[in-house]
Amino acid sequence: MFGMVLNSLAPVFLTMAVGVLLRRLRFLPEGFFGGLNQLAFWVCLPCMLFTEIARCQVAGGAVLGATGIVALALIPVLLVAWALARALRVPPASRSAFLQGAYRGNLAYVGIPVIACALSGNVQAAGLAALIMAPITPLYNVVGVLLLLPRNNDGNVWQRARPTLLAIATNPLIIGCLLGLAAFAWRLTLPVMLGKTVEILGKAGLPTALLALGASLTFERVKGHFFLASVSSLIRVAIGPLIGWGLVAAFGITGDLRTITLLYLACPVAVASYVMADQMGADKDLAGAIVVLSTIYAFPAMAAVLLFTR
């Protein structure tokens, strides 16, 4: 059992570690990793999501309950985070970053790679994961904007929110999911030549995403924010799956769907939370520290999920 867990998680986190090492050793030019992230975000991952969703053969209703649980878990997770933020007297300037870090999972860059490794015997696993992710990604983004909006009434509120909302509307991961859902719902297929091209690009999605994510983990960000970042990260990777465990039991979600649901709830915080905090004038340093620490804490959290569900 422990071997299965290690074989499921180690390839994902070791690939991220390669990204960390390549940047530390300056093996490639500094600008390469930013370009690699852009390639993953704008091209490879959207192609992968489109392909996996479009060719998924399961009934749409089979994933509806799992999707609802991932969305529903937002409410108690945010309530726990809000209560702890008040109890710890987190400054208002840092509170929104603290709350965002507690709920926003890195589903595309970490969730799907782990699911693909852990459920490699199920050829539909990546498609199921992508189907669940499709409505969750825009939900995470919209909730993030609402949390990060300044609470004052000056005229800068919407000036800050406008570019973030535009970025959500043009997010290639969301667009790839929506196009994949349309193809899935109406059983549309691309011309063979185009379909094979999209599939080839999609196969590069996981390695490029993991290398780029690893290279982005600069541990200097943690300095001065370890405690608050740890609390927010543990809400994300520990409290989230515990709440999810109760929900999957209540809704009767079993098998691979249960594993996918709980792995999503144990994912580390998305790197986009740092970008959004920066754009919206929130505490970007705390947001960056949460990204780093939650990625570290996610390994044992995901291992626990696999031990109890496989």
Buried (B, 14 or more C-beta within 10 A) or exposed (E): EEEEBEEBBBBBBEBBBBBBEBBEEEEEEEEBBEEBBEBBBBBBBBBBBBBBBBBBEEEEEBBEBBBBBBBBBBEBBBEBBBEBBEEEEBEEEBBBBBBBBBBBBBBBBBBBBBBBBBBEEBEBBBBBBBBBBBBBBBBBBEBBBEBBBBEEEEEEBEEBBEEBEEBBEEBBBBBBBBBBBEBBEEEEEBEEEEBEEBBEBBEBBBBBBBBBBBBBBEEEBBEEBEEBBBBBBBBBBBBBBBBBBEBBEEBEBEEBBBBBBBBBBBBBBBBBBBBBBBBBBBBBBBBBBBBBBBBBBBBEBBBBBBEEBB
